[in-house]
Amino acid sequence: MQSTVLADPPAQRIGLNQRSLTILVSGFLAIALGAVIALLPAPYAIYAPGPATNVLGRVGGAPLISITGAPTYPAGGTLDMTTVEVYGGPGRALSLPQVLQAWLSRSQAVLPQDEVFPQGQTASQVDSENAAEMTSSQQSATAAGLREAGFSVPETVTIAQVSPGVPAAKVLRPGDVITGINGVPTLDSAAVRAKITALRPGAAVVVQVRRGATTLQVHTSTTSQGGHTILGVGLNPTFRFPVKVRFDTRAVGGPSAGMMFALGIYDLLTPGSLTGGQQIAGTGTIDSAGNVGPIGGIAQKLVGARSAGARWFLAPAANCAEVVGNVPDGLRVVRTASLHQSRLAVQSIAQGKGGSLPTCTR
């Protein structure tokens, strides 16, 4: 029986050689196919920690924030704005190996491309939008920082666009200047939003607007979007600044440095060092009233901040769910919802009292 098993007939020996050849060819084709797939673009984007930059420092020899028209004071320590490096997107497709490598990284995140970039946008449109968001953020940060420092900053709230299909589209127009809601004067865009969001969807609302030389009382109603009450108009606030503030941020885009810009402006316009020599990083959008809003990529910003040497990090309260579990060793997170809270937190850190400040918890 043993010899029968081992002594295969010729026909069987020929079959084994063919099978081996088939396996070799199949293996080669699989490797070739894998190589082709690896070279194909993957519809994902990668978030990676970016550099942290001190808004009180200099970029290319020039101050990142420069102020003229009012006395300024030396500022010690650092207020680091944190960034995220985004790979992929329109015209910048990633390969499968790049995506897999990022998936295995503890400091990077892989997201579907459509969650990061609107469908149909080109690379130049993405860059233009990021630049516009940065400019708008700097305007809001200037208004908030100056107001926190005690300056008066008059604001005009103009309707930039009206969403089609909303009730307000029947009576409001781009170019209308909003001056009041339900009989209460609104001095800034934050006040307009606060009045509207306090109403229920479908509620009647009277909007006082200035249209050319005429003041009108316009009757309409609210609607809803994403669970929030809205009027359905885009606002374009413009300011009359009492001093000139200039930013040199080079190629950085997006709105998430707003809070740190505002803190930097406050520090430069007030005597003494706000940080007390500490290295403090942070992130968060800001509006002209000083409200701090959420941002994307906070896990990567935490890593970037710690890598730059920061021991403290100011995080938007709305991002706390993403903060928990992603804080690097040696970094203490302080949650904040406003510029005023952030300023008081930095002062507490400077006085050695940072350990009692609120942080993000589950």
Buried (B, 14 or more C-beta within 10 A) or exposed (E): EEEEEEEEEEEEEEEEEEEEEEEEEEEEEEEEEEEEEEEEBBEBBBBBBBEBBBBBBEBEEEBBBBBEEBEBEEBBBBBBBBBBBBBBBBEBBBBBEBBBBBEEEEBBBBBEBEEBBEEEBEEEEBBEBBBEBBBBBBBBBBBBBBBBBEBEBEBBBBBEEBBEEBBBBEBBBEEBBBBBBBEEEBBBBBBBBBBBEEBEEEEEBEBBBBBEEEEBEBEBBBBEEEEEBBBBBEBBBEBEBEBEBEBEBEEBBBBBBBBBBBBBBBBBBBEEBBBBEBBBBBBBBBBBBBBBBBBBBBBBBBBBBBBBEBBBBBBBBBBBEBBEEBBBEEBBBBBBBBBBBBBEBBBBBBEEEBEEBBBBEE
